[in-house]
Amino acid sequence: MTCRHLLANIRSAQGAESRMAIATHSASVFAPAPVTPPVLRRAMNVVWLGRSIRSQLLLVFVVIDLIAILIAGSVIIARARMQAQIETA
């Protein structure tokens, strides 16, 4: 039985012929819906959704800065190693 048949049965049982019900499928045929563990979902709600817009923006900028610091630090270390190899050679 398809969703249309189910909706038609529900409408006829309720007697609400004038109302229109819209059904959508949330699952894709090609990719399964991502499943997040409840612990991760609760942590995400506390860290992200429980904050104001100002706090969320500040958190985004802090995370971007931390990523930039890690990249810059790795580049500095790689160049220092290269210079040490050049000097010893």
Salt bridges, closest charged atoms under 4 A:
none
